[in-house]
Each structure stands twice: as C-alpha cells, then as structure tokens.
C-alpha cells in the first residue's frame, strides 16, 4: 500500500490494517523458517508497510502531520475570505 493511501486511512482503519499486516508478516516468517516459502521480497514489503503504518500513527499521536494540514487549510480559508 502506498504511503499516501496509508495517510488517508482513519485511525480505526489504520489500526486494523496494522494488525492484519503484522499477522501476514508473522505467518510469512513462520513459513520461511519452515522452508515452505521463499518470500524474501514479500517479507521486506510487509516490514516496510508495518513501519509506515506505525510512523503515520505516531505522527497523528504527536500531531505532526495534522498540524501541517490544519495550517494549510487555515491559509486556504484566509485566501477565500479576501
């Protein structure tokens, strides 16, 4: 999933997506350890996706990205008011 799509998810969807992606990662790691699967590329992709989801969740928690969007919305509303 692309980063922009991840950013557009709600908090509940983000938590659900993190849970399902983590489960997929666990199962894939388990299969690789048993020698049933050779999905190194998929492992990297899932690890990256989990990291992106956690990063977006933490940004929201700290108000980093939300504050940037709020200020840009305020600038737009000021332009429209003139």
PDB file with one MODEL, atoms N, CA, C and O in Angstrom:
MODEL        1
ATOM      1  N   UNK A   1       0.845  -1.166   0.000  1.00  0.00           N
ATOM      2  CA  UNK A   1       0.000   0.000   0.000  1.00  0.00           C
ATOM      3  C   UNK A   1       0.894   1.232   0.000  1.00  0.00           C
ATOM      4  O   UNK A   1       1.919   1.264   0.681  1.00  0.00           O
ATOM      5  N   UNK A   2       0.506   2.232  -0.755  1.00  0.00           N
ATOM      6  CA  UNK A   2       1.317   3.430  -0.861  1.00  0.00           C
ATOM      7  C   UNK A   2       1.142   4.308   0.368  1.00  0.00           C
ATOM      8  O   UNK A   2       0.124   4.242   1.057  1.00  0.00           O
ATOM      9  N   UNK A   3       2.140   5.124   0.630  1.00  0.00           N
ATOM     10  CA  UNK A   3       2.145   5.968   1.811  1.00  0.00           C
ATOM     11  C   UNK A   3       0.971   6.945   1.803  1.00  0.00           C
ATOM     12  O   UNK A   3       0.376   7.197   2.851  1.00  0.00           O
ATOM     13  N   UNK A   4       0.636   7.487   0.661  1.00  0.00           N
ATOM     14  CA  UNK A   4      -0.482   8.440   0.582  1.00  0.00           C
ATOM     15  C   UNK A   4      -1.803   7.767   0.942  1.00  0.00           C
ATOM     16  O   UNK A   4      -2.649   8.377   1.597  1.00  0.00           O
ATOM     17  N   UNK A   5      -1.987   6.524   0.522  1.00  0.00           N
ATOM     18  CA  UNK A   5      -3.196   5.778   0.881  1.00  0.00           C
ATOM     19  C   UNK A   5      -3.229   5.503   2.380  1.00  0.00           C
ATOM     20  O   UNK A   5      -4.289   5.559   3.005  1.00  0.00           O
ATOM     21  N   UNK A   6      -2.076   5.209   2.949  1.00  0.00           N
ATOM     22  CA  UNK A   6      -1.992   4.956   4.385  1.00  0.00           C
ATOM     23  C   UNK A   6      -2.358   6.223   5.148  1.00  0.00           C
ATOM     24  O   UNK A   6      -3.081   6.161   6.142  1.00  0.00           O
ATOM     25  N   UNK A   7      -1.870   7.357   4.696  1.00  0.00           N
ATOM     26  CA  UNK A   7      -2.171   8.630   5.367  1.00  0.00           C
ATOM     27  C   UNK A   7      -3.655   8.979   5.299  1.00  0.00           C
ATOM     28  O   UNK A   7      -4.157   9.671   6.185  1.00  0.00           O
ATOM     29  N   UNK A   8      -4.364   8.521   4.279  1.00  0.00           N
ATOM     30  CA  UNK A   8      -5.774   8.848   4.116  1.00  0.00           C
ATOM     31  C   UNK A   8      -6.700   7.932   4.914  1.00  0.00           C
ATOM     32  O   UNK A   8      -7.909   8.163   4.951  1.00  0.00           O
ATOM     33  N   UNK A   9      -6.153   6.897   5.552  1.00  0.00           N
ATOM     34  CA  UNK A   9      -6.976   5.990   6.347  1.00  0.00           C
ATOM     35  C   UNK A   9      -7.354   6.647   7.672  1.00  0.00           C
ATOM     36  O   UNK A   9      -6.614   7.476   8.203  1.00  0.00           O
ATOM     37  N   UNK A  10      -8.519   6.263   8.198  1.00  0.00           N
ATOM     38  CA  UNK A  10      -8.912   6.744   9.521  1.00  0.00           C
ATOM     39  C   UNK A  10      -8.091   6.001  10.573  1.00  0.00           C
ATOM     40  O   UNK A  10      -7.375   5.052  10.255  1.00  0.00           O
ATOM     41  N   UNK A  11      -8.200   6.438  11.825  1.00  0.00           N
ATOM     42  CA  UNK A  11      -7.431   5.807  12.894  1.00  0.00           C
ATOM     43  C   UNK A  11      -7.820   4.346  13.080  1.00  0.00           C
ATOM     44  O   UNK A  11      -6.958   3.495  13.299  1.00  0.00           O
ATOM     45  N   UNK A  12      -9.125   4.052  12.993  1.00  0.00           N
ATOM     46  CA  UNK A  12      -9.590   2.674  13.156  1.00  0.00           C
ATOM     47  C   UNK A  12      -9.107   1.801  12.003  1.00  0.00           C
ATOM     48  O   UNK A  12      -8.669   0.670  12.215  1.00  0.00           O
ATOM     49  N   UNK A  13      -9.187   2.326  10.787  1.00  0.00           N
ATOM     50  CA  UNK A  13      -8.718   1.571   9.626  1.00  0.00           C
ATOM     51  C   UNK A  13      -7.215   1.345   9.709  1.00  0.00           C
ATOM     52  O   UNK A  13      -6.713   0.286   9.333  1.00  0.00           O
ATOM     53  N   UNK A  14      -6.508   2.348  10.205  1.00  0.00           N
ATOM     54  CA  UNK A  14      -5.061   2.236  10.346  1.00  0.00           C
ATOM     55  C   UNK A  14      -4.693   1.137  11.340  1.00  0.00           C
ATOM     56  O   UNK A  14      -3.790   0.341  11.083  1.00  0.00           O
ATOM     57  N   UNK A  15      -5.388   1.094  12.468  1.00  0.00           N
ATOM     58  CA  UNK A  15      -5.125   0.059  13.468  1.00  0.00           C
ATOM     59  C   UNK A  15      -5.458  -1.327  12.918  1.00  0.00           C
ATOM     60  O   UNK A  15      -4.716  -2.282  13.146  1.00  0.00           O
ATOM     61  N   UNK A  16      -6.567  -1.436  12.199  1.00  0.00           N
ATOM     62  CA  UNK A  16      -6.958  -2.716  11.610  1.00  0.00           C
ATOM     63  C   UNK A  16      -5.936  -3.164  10.566  1.00  0.00           C
ATOM     64  O   UNK A  16      -5.562  -4.336  10.520  1.00  0.00           O
ATOM     65  N   UNK A  17      -5.493  -2.240   9.742  1.00  0.00           N
ATOM     66  CA  UNK A  17      -4.526  -2.566   8.696  1.00  0.00           C
ATOM     67  C   UNK A  17      -3.187  -2.980   9.314  1.00  0.00           C
ATOM     68  O   UNK A  17      -2.518  -3.881   8.808  1.00  0.00           O
ATOM     69  N   UNK A  18      -2.800  -2.321  10.403  1.00  0.00           N
ATOM     70  CA  UNK A  18      -1.561  -2.698  11.085  1.00  0.00           C
ATOM     71  C   UNK A  18      -1.663  -4.112  11.634  1.00  0.00           C
ATOM     72  O   UNK A  18      -0.720  -4.895  11.524  1.00  0.00           O
ATOM     73  N   UNK A  19      -2.803  -4.436  12.222  1.00  0.00           N
ATOM     74  CA  UNK A  19      -3.000  -5.765  12.799  1.00  0.00           C
ATOM     75  C   UNK A  19      -2.940  -6.842  11.718  1.00  0.00           C
ATOM     76  O   UNK A  19      -2.256  -7.851  11.890  1.00  0.00           O
ATOM     77  N   UNK A  20      -3.643  -6.640  10.614  1.00  0.00           N
ATOM     78  CA  UNK A  20      -3.665  -7.658   9.557  1.00  0.00           C
ATOM     79  C   UNK A  20      -2.300  -7.796   8.884  1.00  0.00           C
ATOM     80  O   UNK A  20      -1.882  -8.904   8.550  1.00  0.00           O
ATOM     81  N   UNK A  21      -1.615  -6.687   8.687  1.00  0.00           N
ATOM     82  CA  UNK A  21      -0.294  -6.738   8.063  1.00  0.00           C
ATOM     83  C   UNK A  21       0.710  -7.434   8.971  1.00  0.00           C
ATOM     84  O   UNK A  21       1.555  -8.196   8.501  1.00  0.00           O
ATOM     85  N   UNK A  22       0.617  -7.173  10.271  1.00  0.00           N
ATOM     86  CA  UNK A  22       1.508  -7.842  11.220  1.00  0.00           C
ATOM     87  C   UNK A  22       1.257  -9.344  11.255  1.00  0.00           C
ATOM     88  O   UNK A  22       2.194 -10.135  11.359  1.00  0.00           O
ATOM     89  N   UNK A  23      -0.017  -9.734  11.169  1.00  0.00           N
ATOM     90  CA  UNK A  23      -0.345 -11.162  11.131  1.00  0.00           C
ATOM     91  C   UNK A  23       0.209 -11.816   9.868  1.00  0.00           C
ATOM     92  O   UNK A  23       0.748 -12.922   9.925  1.00  0.00           O
ATOM     93  N   UNK A  24       0.077 -11.139   8.732  1.00  0.00           N
ATOM     94  CA  UNK A  24       0.627 -11.665   7.480  1.00  0.00           C
ATOM     95  C   UNK A  24       2.135 -11.835   7.600  1.00  0.00           C
ATOM     96  O   UNK A  24       2.691 -12.845   7.168  1.00  0.00           O
ATOM     97  N   UNK A  25       2.791 -10.846   8.187  1.00  0.00           N
ATOM     98  CA  UNK A  25       4.236 -10.896   8.355  1.00  0.00           C
ATOM     99  C   UNK A  25       4.638 -12.072   9.243  1.00  0.00           C
ATOM    100  O   UNK A  25       5.597 -12.782   8.940  1.00  0.00           O
ATOM    101  N   UNK A  26       3.913 -12.276  10.329  1.00  0.00           N
ATOM    102  CA  UNK A  26       4.198 -13.393  11.229  1.00  0.00           C
ATOM    103  C   UNK A  26       4.068 -14.724  10.493  1.00  0.00           C
ATOM    104  O   UNK A  26       4.947 -15.581  10.583  1.00  0.00           O
ATOM    105  N   UNK A  27       2.964 -14.888   9.765  1.00  0.00           N
ATOM    106  CA  UNK A  27       2.739 -16.150   9.046  1.00  0.00           C
ATOM    107  C   UNK A  27       3.786 -16.386   7.979  1.00  0.00           C
ATOM    108  O   UNK A  27       4.245 -17.514   7.800  1.00  0.00           O
ATOM    109  N   UNK A  28       4.172 -15.335   7.264  1.00  0.00           N
ATOM    110  CA  UNK A  28       5.177 -15.474   6.226  1.00  0.00           C
ATOM    111  C   UNK A  28       6.536 -15.828   6.830  1.00  0.00           C
ATOM    112  O   UNK A  28       7.257 -16.665   6.286  1.00  0.00           O
ATOM    113  N   UNK A  29       6.889 -15.192   7.957  1.00  0.00           N
ATOM    114  CA  UNK A  29       8.145 -15.533   8.638  1.00  0.00           C
ATOM    115  C   UNK A  29       8.145 -16.987   9.091  1.00  0.00           C
ATOM    116  O   UNK A  29       9.159 -17.680   9.007  1.00  0.00           O
ATOM    117  N   UNK A  30       7.006 -17.428   9.567  1.00  0.00           N
ATOM    118  CA  UNK A  30       6.866 -18.809  10.019  1.00  0.00           C
ATOM    119  C   UNK A  30       7.065 -19.762   8.836  1.00  0.00           C
ATOM    120  O   UNK A  30       7.780 -20.757   8.962  1.00  0.00           O
ATOM    121  N   UNK A  31       6.453 -19.475   7.709  1.00  0.00           N
ATOM    122  CA  UNK A  31       6.588 -20.324   6.519  1.00  0.00           C
ATOM    123  C   UNK A  31       8.027 -20.349   6.022  1.00  0.00           C
ATOM    124  O   UNK A  31       8.527 -21.397   5.615  1.00  0.00           O
ATOM    125  N   UNK A  32       8.690 -19.206   6.053  1.00  0.00           N
ATOM    126  CA  UNK A  32      10.077 -19.142   5.593  1.00  0.00           C
ATOM    127  C   UNK A  32      10.966 -19.968   6.511  1.00  0.00           C
ATOM    128  O   UNK A  32      11.873 -20.657   6.045  1.00  0.00           O
ATOM    129  N   UNK A  33      10.707 -19.900   7.820  1.00  0.00           N
ATOM    130  CA  UNK A  33      11.531 -20.665   8.756  1.00  0.00           C
ATOM    131  C   UNK A  33      11.341 -22.167   8.583  1.00  0.00           C
ATOM    132  O   UNK A  33      12.256 -22.948   8.846  1.00  0.00           O
ATOM    133  N   UNK A  34      10.146 -22.570   8.139  1.00  0.00           N
ATOM    134  CA  UNK A  34       9.898 -23.985   7.890  1.00  0.00           C
ATOM    135  C   UNK A  34      10.371 -24.425   6.507  1.00  0.00           C
ATOM    136  O   UNK A  34      10.358 -25.614   6.187  1.00  0.00           O
ATOM    137  N   UNK A  35      10.785 -23.467   5.697  1.00  0.00           N
ATOM    138  CA  UNK A  35      11.266 -23.782   4.364  1.00  0.00           C
ATOM    139  C   UNK A  35      10.151 -23.967   3.351  1.00  0.00           C
ATOM    140  O   UNK A  35      10.385 -24.465   2.250  1.00  0.00           O
ATOM    141  N   UNK A  36       8.944 -23.569   3.716  1.00  0.00           N
ATOM    142  CA  UNK A  36       7.814 -23.730   2.802  1.00  0.00           C
ATOM    143  C   UNK A  36       7.720 -22.595   1.791  1.00  0.00           C
ATOM    144  O   UNK A  36       7.081 -22.735   0.748  1.00  0.00           O
ATOM    145  N   UNK A  37       8.348 -21.489   2.100  1.00  0.00           N
ATOM    146  CA  UNK A  37       8.202 -20.319   1.255  1.00  0.00           C
ATOM    147  C   UNK A  37       9.555 -19.624   1.131  1.00  0.00           C
ATOM    148  O   UNK A  37      10.369 -19.644   2.054  1.00  0.00           O
ATOM    149  N   UNK A  38       9.772 -19.019  -0.014  1.00  0.00           N
ATOM    150  CA  UNK A  38      10.998 -18.266  -0.241  1.00  0.00           C
ATOM    151  C   UNK A  38      10.608 -16.825  -0.568  1.00  0.00           C
ATOM    152  O   UNK A  38      10.994 -16.297  -1.611  1.00  0.00           O
ATOM    153  N   UNK A  39       9.840 -16.188   0.325  1.00  0.00           N
ATOM    154  CA  UNK A  39       9.271 -14.876   0.058  1.00  0.00           C
ATOM    155  C   UNK A  39      10.037 -13.733   0.675  1.00  0.00           C
ATOM    156  O   UNK A  39       9.484 -12.971   1.468  1.00  0.00           O
ATOM    157  N   UNK A  40      11.305 -13.601   0.323  1.00  0.00           N
ATOM    158  CA  UNK A  40      12.137 -12.547   0.887  1.00  0.00           C
ATOM    159  C   UNK A  40      11.614 -11.175   0.461  1.00  0.00           C
ATOM    160  O   UNK A  40      11.584 -10.242   1.263  1.00  0.00           O
ATOM    161  N   UNK A  41      11.209 -11.057  -0.783  1.00  0.00           N
ATOM    162  CA  UNK A  41      10.708  -9.774  -1.285  1.00  0.00           C
ATOM    163  C   UNK A  41       9.422  -9.381  -0.558  1.00  0.00           C
ATOM    164  O   UNK A  41       9.242  -8.220  -0.192  1.00  0.00           O
ATOM    165  N   UNK A  42       8.542 -10.339  -0.354  1.00  0.00           N
ATOM    166  CA  UNK A  42       7.284 -10.077   0.345  1.00  0.00           C
ATOM    167  C   UNK A  42       7.552  -9.716   1.806  1.00  0.00           C
ATOM    168  O   UNK A  42       6.865  -8.858   2.361  1.00  0.00           O
ATOM    169  N   UNK A  43       8.535 -10.355   2.433  1.00  0.00           N
ATOM    170  CA  UNK A  43       8.914 -10.025   3.814  1.00  0.00           C
ATOM    171  C   UNK A  43       9.341  -8.568   3.922  1.00  0.00           C
ATOM    172  O   UNK A  43       8.901  -7.850   4.819  1.00  0.00           O
ATOM    173  N   UNK A  44      10.190  -8.140   3.014  1.00  0.00           N
ATOM    174  CA  UNK A  44      10.656  -6.750   3.022  1.00  0.00           C
ATOM    175  C   UNK A  44       9.498  -5.781   2.838  1.00  0.00           C
ATOM    176  O   UNK A  44       9.411  -4.761   3.521  1.00  0.00           O
ATOM    177  N   UNK A  45       8.618  -6.112   1.914  1.00  0.00           N
ATOM    178  CA  UNK A  45       7.474  -5.260   1.626  1.00  0.00           C
ATOM    179  C   UNK A  45       6.563  -5.128   2.861  1.00  0.00           C
ATOM    180  O   UNK A  45       6.133  -4.025   3.197  1.00  0.00           O
ATOM    181  N   UNK A  46       6.276  -6.237   3.525  1.00  0.00           N
ATOM    182  CA  UNK A  46       5.411  -6.211   4.700  1.00  0.00           C
ATOM    183  C   UNK A  46       6.061  -5.466   5.862  1.00  0.00           C
ATOM    184  O   UNK A  46       5.388  -4.713   6.566  1.00  0.00           O
ATOM    185  N   UNK A  47       7.366  -5.669   6.070  1.00  0.00           N
ATOM    186  CA  UNK A  47       8.061  -4.945   7.138  1.00  0.00           C
ATOM    187  C   UNK A  47       8.018  -3.439   6.894  1.00  0.00           C
ATOM    188  O   UNK A  47       7.821  -2.652   7.820  1.00  0.00           O
ATOM    189  N   UNK A  48       8.206  -3.056   5.644  1.00  0.00           N
ATOM    190  CA  UNK A  48       8.166  -1.638   5.276  1.00  0.00           C
ATOM    191  C   UNK A  48       6.770  -1.067   5.507  1.00  0.00           C
ATOM    192  O   UNK A  48       6.623   0.047   6.011  1.00  0.00           O
ATOM    193  N   UNK A  49       5.757  -1.828   5.139  1.00  0.00           N
ATOM    194  CA  UNK A  49       4.382  -1.369   5.302  1.00  0.00           C
ATOM    195  C   UNK A  49       4.016  -1.199   6.774  1.00  0.00           C
ATOM    196  O   UNK A  49       3.364  -0.223   7.141  1.00  0.00           O
ATOM    197  N   UNK A  50       4.433  -2.145   7.618  1.00  0.00           N
ATOM    198  CA  UNK A  50       4.172  -2.039   9.050  1.00  0.00           C
ATOM    199  C   UNK A  50       4.874  -0.794   9.608  1.00  0.00           C
ATOM    200  O   UNK A  50       4.299  -0.065  10.416  1.00  0.00           O
ATOM    201  N   UNK A  51       6.094  -0.560   9.183  1.00  0.00           N
ATOM    202  CA  UNK A  51       6.838   0.613   9.653  1.00  0.00           C
ATOM    203  C   UNK A  51       6.151   1.906   9.224  1.00  0.00           C
ATOM    204  O   UNK A  51       6.080   2.851  10.008  1.00  0.00           O
ATOM    205  N   UNK A  52       5.648   1.963   7.998  1.00  0.00           N
ATOM    206  CA  UNK A  52       4.954   3.153   7.524  1.00  0.00           C
ATOM    207  C   UNK A  52       3.667   3.394   8.309  1.00  0.00           C
ATOM    208  O   UNK A  52       3.347   4.531   8.655  1.00  0.00           O
ATOM    209  N   UNK A  53       2.942   2.332   8.583  1.00  0.00           N
ATOM    210  CA  UNK A  53       1.696   2.456   9.342  1.00  0.00           C
ATOM    211  C   UNK A  53       1.989   2.966  10.750  1.00  0.00           C
ATOM    212  O   UNK A  53       1.297   3.853  11.250  1.00  0.00           O
ATOM    213  N   UNK A  54       3.011   2.405  11.384  1.00  0.00           N
ATOM    214  CA  UNK A  54       3.361   2.835  12.733  1.00  0.00           C
ATOM    215  C   UNK A  54       3.847   4.286  12.740  1.00  0.00           C
ATOM    216  O   UNK A  54       3.568   5.030  13.681  1.00  0.00           O
ATOM    217  N   UNK A  55       4.559   4.681  11.713  1.00  0.00           N
ATOM    218  CA  UNK A  55       5.038   6.055  11.614  1.00  0.00           C
ATOM    219  C   UNK A  55       3.878   7.033  11.478  1.00  0.00           C
ATOM    220  O   UNK A  55       3.856   8.068  12.145  1.00  0.00           O
ATOM    221  N   UNK A  56       2.921   6.715  10.626  1.00  0.00           N
ATOM    222  CA  UNK A  56       1.759   7.589  10.441  1.00  0.00           C
ATOM    223  C   UNK A  56       0.949   7.665  11.722  1.00  0.00           C
ATOM    224  O   UNK A  56       0.476   8.741  12.089  1.00  0.00           O
ATOM    225  N   UNK A  57       0.781   6.543  12.408  1.00  0.00           N
ATOM    226  CA  UNK A  57       0.044   6.532  13.673  1.00  0.00           C
ATOM    227  C   UNK A  57       0.753   7.404  14.711  1.00  0.00           C
ATOM    228  O   UNK A  57       0.101   8.157  15.434  1.00  0.00           O
ATOM    229  N   UNK A  58       2.052   7.311  14.786  1.00  0.00           N
ATOM    230  CA  UNK A  58       2.813   8.115  15.749  1.00  0.00           C
ATOM    231  C   UNK A  58       2.760   9.600  15.388  1.00  0.00           C
ATOM    232  O   UNK A  58       2.665  10.445  16.278  1.00  0.00           O
ATOM    233  N   UNK A  59       2.821   9.929  14.101  1.00  0.00           N
ATOM    234  CA  UNK A  59       2.703  11.322  13.671  1.00  0.00           C
ATOM    235  C   UNK A  59       1.361  11.904  14.101  1.00  0.00           C
ATOM    236  O   UNK A  59       1.287  13.044  14.559  1.00  0.00           O
ATOM    237  N   UNK A  60       0.312  11.119  13.951  1.00  0.00           N
ATOM    238  CA  UNK A  60      -1.013  11.574  14.365  1.00  0.00           C
ATOM    239  C   UNK A  60      -1.072  11.753  15.870  1.00  0.00           C
ATOM    240  O   UNK A  60      -1.671  12.707  16.366  1.00  0.00           O
ATOM    241  N   UNK A  61      -0.450  10.838  16.594  1.00  0.00           N
ATOM    242  CA  UNK A  61      -0.439  10.908  18.051  1.00  0.00           C
ATOM    243  C   UNK A  61       0.259  12.182  18.529  1.00  0.00           C
ATOM    244  O   UNK A  61      -0.187  12.826  19.479  1.00  0.00           O
ATOM    245  N   UNK A  62       1.350  12.533  17.864  1.00  0.00           N
ATOM    246  CA  UNK A  62       2.106  13.721  18.238  1.00  0.00           C
ATOM    247  C   UNK A  62       1.543  14.991  17.609  1.00  0.00           C
ATOM    248  O   UNK A  62       1.921  16.097  17.996  1.00  0.00           O
ATOM    249  N   UNK A  63       0.642  14.838  16.643  1.00  0.00           N
ATOM    250  CA  UNK A  63       0.055  15.994  15.975  1.00  0.00           C
ATOM    251  C   UNK A  63       0.969  16.628  14.956  1.00  0.00           C
ATOM    252  O   UNK A  63       0.834  17.815  14.659  1.00  0.00           O
ATOM    253  N   UNK A  64       1.890  15.869  14.417  1.00  0.00           N
ATOM    254  CA  UNK A  64       2.861  16.425  13.471  1.00  0.00           C
ATOM    255  C   UNK A  64       2.213  16.710  12.116  1.00  0.00           C
ATOM    256  O   UNK A  64       2.220  17.852  11.657  1.00  0.00           O
ATOM    257  N   UNK A  65       1.665  15.704  11.488  1.00  0.00           N
ATOM    258  CA  UNK A  65       1.075  15.868  10.158  1.00  0.00           C
ATOM    259  C   UNK A  65      -0.252  16.614  10.213  1.00  0.00           C
ATOM    260  O   UNK A  65      -0.557  17.413   9.328  1.00  0.00           O
ATOM    261  N   UNK A  66      -1.032  16.357  11.243  1.00  0.00           N
ATOM    262  CA  UNK A  66      -2.322  17.016  11.361  1.00  0.00           C
ATOM    263  C   UNK A  66      -2.178  18.523  11.464  1.00  0.00           C
ATOM    264  O   UNK A  66      -2.985  19.271  10.914  1.00  0.00           O
ATOM    265  N   UNK A  67      -1.139  18.969  12.177  1.00  0.00           N
ATOM    266  CA  UNK A  67      -0.910  20.402  12.343  1.00  0.00           C
ATOM    267  C   UNK A  67      -0.552  21.036  11.013  1.00  0.00           C
ATOM    268  O   UNK A  67      -0.963  22.162  10.735  1.00  0.00           O
ATOM    269  N   UNK A  68       0.198  20.340  10.198  1.00  0.00           N
ATOM    270  CA  UNK A  68       0.550  20.882   8.892  1.00  0.00           C
ATOM    271  C   UNK A  68      -0.676  21.022   8.013  1.00  0.00           C
ATOM    272  O   UNK A  68      -0.821  22.017   7.303  1.00  0.00           O
ATOM    273  N   UNK A  69      -1.554  20.042   8.051  1.00  0.00           N
ATOM    274  CA  UNK A  69      -2.769  20.110   7.250  1.00  0.00           C
ATOM    275  C   UNK A  69      -3.681  21.223   7.748  1.00  0.00           C
ATOM    276  O   UNK A  69      -4.307  21.914   6.944  1.00  0.00           O
ATOM    277  N   UNK A  70      -3.764  21.406   9.071  1.00  0.00           N
ATOM    278  CA  UNK A  70      -4.614  22.441   9.636  1.00  0.00           C
ATOM    279  C   UNK A  70      -4.134  23.824   9.226  1.00  0.00           C
ATOM    280  O   UNK A  70      -4.953  24.686   8.905  1.00  0.00           O
ATOM    281  N   UNK A  71      -2.825  24.056   9.229  1.00  0.00           N
ATOM    282  CA  UNK A  71      -2.311  25.365   8.860  1.00  0.00           C
ATOM    283  C   UNK A  71      -2.517  25.635   7.387  1.00  0.00           C
ATOM    284  O   UNK A  71      -2.787  26.774   7.003  1.00  0.00           O
ATOM    285  N   UNK A  72      -2.396  24.613   6.548  1.00  0.00           N
ATOM    286  CA  UNK A  72      -2.635  24.819   5.120  1.00  0.00           C
ATOM    287  C   UNK A  72      -4.108  25.083   4.863  1.00  0.00           C
ATOM    288  O   UNK A  72      -4.445  25.854   3.965  1.00  0.00           O
ATOM    289  N   UNK A  73      -4.994  24.458   5.635  1.00  0.00           N
ATOM    290  CA  UNK A  73      -6.423  24.716   5.500  1.00  0.00           C
ATOM    291  C   UNK A  73      -6.751  26.138   5.956  1.00  0.00           C
ATOM    292  O   UNK A  73      -7.592  26.808   5.358  1.00  0.00           O
ATOM    293  N   UNK A  74      -6.080  26.592   7.018  1.00  0.00           N
ATOM    294  CA  UNK A  74      -6.308  27.946   7.507  1.00  0.00           C
ATOM    295  C   UNK A  74      -5.845  28.974   6.485  1.00  0.00           C
ATOM    296  O   UNK A  74      -6.494  30.005   6.311  1.00  0.00           O
ATOM    297  N   UNK A  75      -4.746  28.713   5.815  1.00  0.00           N
ATOM    298  CA  UNK A  75      -4.237  29.616   4.782  1.00  0.00           C
ATOM    299  C   UNK A  75      -5.221  29.674   3.619  1.00  0.00           C
ATOM    300  O   UNK A  75      -5.497  30.748   3.086  1.00  0.00           O
ATOM    301  N   UNK A  76      -5.747  28.519   3.228  1.00  0.00           N
ATOM    302  CA  UNK A  76      -6.716  28.463   2.139  1.00  0.00           C
ATOM    303  C   UNK A  76      -7.981  29.230   2.489  1.00  0.00           C
ATOM    304  O   UNK A  76      -8.537  29.934   1.645  1.00  0.00           O
ATOM    305  N   UNK A  77      -8.439  29.097   3.734  1.00  0.00           N
ATOM    306  CA  UNK A  77      -9.675  29.786   4.136  1.00  0.00           C
ATOM    307  C   UNK A  77      -9.451  31.294   4.177  1.00  0.00           C
ATOM    308  O   UNK A  77     -10.366  32.059   3.872  1.00  0.00           O
ATOM    309  N   UNK A  78      -8.252  31.732   4.547  1.00  0.00           N
ATOM    310  CA  UNK A  78      -7.950  33.158   4.556  1.00  0.00           C
ATOM    311  C   UNK A  78      -7.920  33.711   3.128  1.00  0.00           C
ATOM    312  O   UNK A  78      -8.355  34.837   2.889  1.00  0.00           O
ATOM    313  N   UNK A  79      -7.417  32.933   2.197  1.00  0.00           N
ATOM    314  CA  UNK A  79      -7.393  33.358   0.807  1.00  0.00           C
ATOM    315  C   UNK A  79      -8.800  33.495   0.255  1.00  0.00           C
ATOM    316  O   UNK A  79      -9.094  34.426  -0.494  1.00  0.00           O
ATOM    317  N   UNK A  80      -9.666  32.564   0.628  1.00  0.00           N
ATOM    318  CA  UNK A  80     -11.045  32.589   0.161  1.00  0.00           C
ATOM    319  C   UNK A  80     -11.853  33.715   0.773  1.00  0.00           C
ATOM    320  O   UNK A  80     -12.821  34.175   0.167  1.00  0.00           O
ATOM    321  N   UNK A  81     -11.478  34.172   1.971  1.00  0.00           N
ATOM    322  CA  UNK A  81     -12.213  35.219   2.669  1.00  0.00           C
ATOM    323  C   UNK A  81     -11.927  36.596   2.105  1.00  0.00           C
ATOM    324  O   UNK A  81     -12.710  37.521   2.318  1.00  0.00           O
ATOM    325  N   UNK A  82     -10.850  36.750   1.407  1.00  0.00           N
ATOM    326  CA  UNK A  82     -10.465  38.068   0.862  1.00  0.00           C
ATOM    327  C   UNK A  82     -11.298  38.441  -0.307  1.00  0.00           C
ATOM    328  O   UNK A  82     -11.110  39.512  -0.883  1.00  0.00           O
TER     329      UNK A  82
ENDMDL
END
